[in-house]
Amino acid sequence: MDPKKDREPVYNLAHDFHDRFSNQFGGTCCRVLNPHDFDSSEHLRPCLKLTGGTAKLLMWKKS
């Protein structure tokens, strides 16, 4: 068993998810995704949208 080879499918899935997330939301950095002041009502709205959108992306199945 080769540990590096065994990880490759997981790394590929993580890389694919990263790219799809970035394409969908325009980045992966929290400050880019949500420029509003932390703990403000304006900050909460985008977070809720991002978490729901992330769940949908994670449910995506590559055919």
C-alpha positions in Angstrom: 0.0 0.0 0.0 1.4 3.4 -1.0 0.1 6.2 1.3 0.8 8.9 -1.2 -1.1 7.1 -4.0 -4.0 6.4 -1.6 -4.4 10.1 -0.9 -4.4 11.2 -4.5 -8.2 10.7 -5.1 -9.0 12.7 -2.0 -6.6 15.5 -3.0 -8.2 15.6 -6.5 -11.7 15.9 -5.0 -10.5 18.7 -2.6 -8.8 20.5 -5.5 -12.0 20.2 -7.6 -14.2 21.5 -4.8 -11.8 24.4 -4.2 -12.0 25.4 -7.9 -15.8 25.1 -8.1 -16.2 27.1 -4.9 -13.9 29.8 -6.1 -15.7 30.0 -9.5 -19.1 30.1 -7.8 -18.4 32.7 -5.2 -15.4 34.6 -6.6 -12.8 33.5 -4.2 -12.0 31.5 -1.1 -10.8 34.1 1.4 -13.4 35.2 3.9 -12.5 38.9 3.6 -13.0 38.7 -0.1 -16.3 36.8 0.2 -17.7 39.0 2.9 -16.3 42.6 3.2 -18.8 43.6 5.9 -17.9 44.2 9.5 -17.8 41.1 11.6 -20.8 40.6 13.9 -22.9 43.0 11.9 -26.3 42.0 10.4 -24.7 42.8 6.9 -22.0 40.2 7.7 -24.5 37.4 8.6 -26.5 37.5 5.4 -23.6 36.5 3.0 -22.4 33.9 5.5 -25.8 32.2 5.4 -25.8 32.3 1.6 -22.3 30.9 1.4 -23.0 28.0 3.8 -26.1 27.0 1.8 -24.2 27.3 -1.5 -21.3 25.3 -0.1 -23.7 22.5 0.9 -25.0 22.4 -2.6 -21.5 22.3 -4.1 -20.6 19.4 -1.8 -23.6 17.4 -2.9 -22.5 17.8 -6.5 -21.6 14.5 -8.1 -19.1 14.3 -10.9 -20.5 12.1 -13.7 
